[in-house]
Structure formats: C-alpha cells, structure tokens
Amino acid sequence: MCLIAFALDAHPDYALVLAANRDEFYDRPTAPAHFWDEEEGTEGLLAGRDERAGGTWMGVTRAGRFAALTNVRDPSAERLSDAPSRGTLVTKILTDERPPAAVLDALAADANRYAGFNLLAGVFEADASPQLMYFSNRDGRPPRHVTPGVHGLSNASLDTAWPKVETAQAGLARLIEDGRAAPDPLLELLHDPAPAPDDALPDTGVPREWERALSSVFIQTDGYGTRSATALLIGHGGDATFVERTFEEGTPAGDRRFSFQIESAAGAVRENE
C-alpha cells in the first residue's frame, strides 16, 4: 500500500470506512483479492497477493481481523540487502489469534530486520468497540492505539501532512459528511492523478521529477503506478464490504466485490466479479 485514508468510529453506520491505493512496479506478479481458503492457516483471509514474495499489503478476515501496510521512504535509512519481505507482516497479523496489541509488540521486538514500514492492525466485531493499532519501525515509538476520526497514511508516519494524504483525508471526510460513504465514491476518490505543486512536495530522497510523480493520489508512470484501489467498509453490526479495482498500466481492469458478516463462525460470503 502507498496511500490509505480511513475513518475509525467516525460514521453512524460504520466502524471503519477505508480507501486505499497500492502502488507497485507493473511487472511485479500479483494476484487480485480472493479468499486464501486453499491454504492451511489462512482460512477466511481475504486479500490480494504479492506472488513474488508471497505476502500481501492489506487484508481482512471473516473473524474481523484487519491489517494494512505501507512502506516508508526514508533517504537516511540504511539499505538492508537481506531484509525479509514486509508483506509477510500483514499475513502474520491476519493469521494470529492474539489481540493486535500483543501481535505488534512481538513484531516490534524484531522490527529492525525489515526495511521501513507502517502497520495498521485491528479487530472489528459486531456491536463491539473497534480496536485499531498503529506501529512503524521508523519513528522510535511503541505500537499505539489509533484514535477515532479521519486519518491518512502514506510513506511516512501516520497523519503526516503530505499533499496526497491531506487530499485523501479531506475527500473522505466530505464523503462521510455528504452521506456518500460507499464503495464506488471511495474508489473515485482514489482515482485522482493531479500532482502536488512543487513548493508542497516532500523531500524523501528521490529526484524532484520522481517526487512530483509520486505526489498524486493515483500514480501512473512508465513502469510504475497504482496497481489496485480498495474500498473497505465494516459496519457497527459486523457487515463487511470489500471492493478491489485493479489497473493495467493505469487502465481499469475490473472490480472484485465481496460482502460477508463478521462473526466467530463465518456466515455466507458473496462474490461478484
């Protein structure tokens, strides 16, 4: 993931309203969102898949576990040639039965093995207060609870005021205020190719023209760009809707829609491709 805007416990109907773009090289093999039920230990896990390293960037389970990851762009960080794939962290969170706080505490003890990352990890259950934690291995702080409200996350710490983060946060807040928090408007919010003005660009150690290209909500360059956009809504009653729109070099390639009821024993799941 390279951009996540989400509202936690800030909507009368939804515990979580989330819109997220995954940016990646076009030639990196990827499977679209699907249930990983064919593999032992991943029953009920819904996510896309990085077919090169085997992990994922965001997922949710029928039991209400949620996790998402973004990379951290840090020009001062040491490059780790033998670092494990960060996408495996999301899989670990989704398949672990411990509370998110315990899982992140365990991951934090080993976090320096990985290149820079941000992690969101939570549990959403019917008629229960949502639990969402945030942890980065680059800000020197322990895992912490995310407060209710509208938040944004890209390739720096949570709620860092990058233009694309502020654009996505403001757009999500407007959709909620206008009563339009639904998959299709969320996906449209994510399809904004406008770059930030040069005087507002962050400095993350890449050339200025690359910084400009990466500053838009929706990225499209030669060889790299937004590969998928995801809308996720989890109701206070445990009803979940997950819609993924994939792209082929900037062109929409289709939607995958899933809806299910979060419960300890998973109920019916519907999929429309």
N, C-alpha and C positions, 0 to 999 in steps of 0.2 A: 504494500500500500504506500502511496505517496501523498494522499490527502484524505482526511477524514473529518467531516463535520457531523456533530451529533448533539442531540438534546436528551439529557438524562433527567427523567422525572420532571419534565417541564411541559407536559401536554396532558390535557384532561383524560385522554383515552390511551396514551402510550407511555410506557416506562422508558422506552428507547426509540428514538427516531434518528436514523443514521443514513448518511450519504457518503460514499467513499469511491475514490478512483485509485486503481492500481496502474502505475506507470512502469514499463519494463521494455527491454530490447525486443524488437519484433520477432527476432529469430529464436527467442528462448521458448522451448516447448512447454505448453501449458494446457491443462485440461480445464474445461469450464466447470461451473458449480455443479455438484452432484453429491448424493449421499455415498459415503465411503463404506457402505454396509458389507461390501465383499471382503473386507479385511478384519481379522480378529483384533478386537480392542478399539475399533473405530466405529462401532455400530451407532447409528444416529447422528453421525458427524456430517454436516452439510458445509461444503467449501469447494472452491476451485483448487487446483493443484499445480505446483511447480514440478513438471515432470523431469527436470534435470536433477534437482536436489531432493525431491520427494515431500517437501513441506507445503505450507500454504501461507497466505498473507492475512486472511480473515476467515472466520467460520463461526458457526453456531450449532448447537446440538439439540436434539429433541428434548433433552433434560433441562435446557435453558442455559447451558454454559456458552459463553461468548468470549472470543479473543480476536484481537487485531494487532497488526504490527506495521510500523513504518521504519525505514532506515534513517539514520542520522547522517547528514552531510557536515562533516567537521574537518576543515583543512588542517587543523593542528594534530589530528589523531594519527597515531601510528598505524600503518597498514599491516594487517595480520594475514600473512600468506596462507596460513594453515587454519584459519578460523572456520568453525563449523557453520553450516547454513542457519541463518536466523529464522527461516521459515519453519524449522523444526520446533521452535519455541511455541508457536501457536498450536501445533499439534499436541505438544506436551500438555499445555493448559487445557485443551478441549477434552483430552482423554484421561485427565487426572480427576479423581473423585474428591480430593481435598478442597476446602474453600480457596477462592482465588488468592487471599492474603497469604495463606500457607504455601501455595504453589510459587507465588512470586518471591517470597522470602527464600525459598530453596533455590530458585533460579538466580537470585541476586548474588548468592554466595559464589556462583560460578560465572557471573556475567562478563567478566573481563576477557574470557576466552573468545567472545564474539566481537565482530565489528559493531559499530554504533547502532543502537536500536531504541525504539519506543514500543512499549507494550501496553495494551488495554486488556484487562481480564475481568470478567464478571459472571454473575449468575442472575438470571431473571426467572422468577417463578410466579405463578398465578397468585394474585392477591397478597403479595409479599413485597416489602421494600426492596428496590433494586440494589444490587451490590456491584460496584464497578471500581476497579483499582487501576492505577497508572504506575508504570515503572520505566525508567530509562537508565541505561548503563553509562550515560554520558553527563548526567547532571549532578552526580555525587550525593543523591538523596535516596532514602529507602523507598520501597513501594508505599503508595499513599492512596487514600480514597478520593474519588472524583466527586466534587460537589454537584448538586442538582443545577441545571442550567444548560445553556448552549455553549459548546466547546469546539475547538478546532485543533487539528494535529497534522503536521506535515513532516518535514525532515529536520525539525528542531524540536525543542521541548513543547509540551502541551501548552496551547494557547499563546505561543509565540506570535507576535504581531506581523507576520509576513502578509503581503497583499493578498495572495491567493487564499490564505487561511481566513483573513478578515472578510473577503468576498463571500466565501462559502458559509461562514458563520452568519453573516448578515442575511444572505439569501435563505438559509434555513430558518432563521428567526422570522422572516417575512412570511414564509410558507405556513409556519405554525400560527402566526397572528391572523393570517387570512383564511385559516381553516382548510389549507390545501396540503397538509402533510400526508402525502400518498405516494406510491412508487413512481408513477410517471412524472409528476412535477419534481420529485427529488432527482430523478435521472436527468431531466432537462437542466436542472441547476448545475449538474456536474459537467455539462457539455458547453463550457464557456472557454473559447480559445483566446480571449483577449489577454495579451501580456501586460505586466505591470509597467508603469513609467520607469524610466531608467533611474530617476532620483529616489525611487522607492524600493529598488532591488536590494535584497540581502546580499551579504558577501560570504559565500560558502566555499571559496577557494577554487571555483571554476571560472573559465574565461567569461567576459561580460556578455558575449552573444549567447553563450550557453545558459548563463544565469537568466537572461531575458526569456529564452525559450522555455525554461523550467518554471517561470513565474506564473504561467497561466493555469487556470483550474484544469482545463483539458489540454493535454500536450500532444503535439504532432510534429515530429522532425524526421529527418532521414535516419531510419534505423531504430528510432526510439520514440515511445509515446504512450498514451493511455491505452492500455490493453483491455480493461474492463471497468465498468461502473456498477456499483451495487447500492441498492436501497434496501434497508432493513428496518422493519417496524415490529416492535414487540409490545403488545397491549398489556394493560394492567391485569387483565384476566388470563394472560398466558397465550393469547393468539399471536402467532408469528407469521410475518410475510417477508419473503426474501426474493428479490428480483435482481438478476445479474444481466447486464447488457454487455456483450463482447464486441470488440472492434478489430478490424483487419486494416492496419496502417491508417487509422482514423475513420474508416467507413464502418457503420454499424453492421454487425454480422449476425444479430439475433438476440433474443431475450430468453432467459430461463426463469420461470416463476414457480415458487414453492410456497405453500402455506400449510401450517400444522399447529396443533395445540401443544404447548409445553406442559408436560406432566411427567410424573415419575415412571409411569408405564406409557410409552408413546402411543398416541392415537393415530388416526388416519392421516396420511400425507398425500397432498395432491400436487402434481407437477404438470405444467403446461409449457411446452417448448414452442 
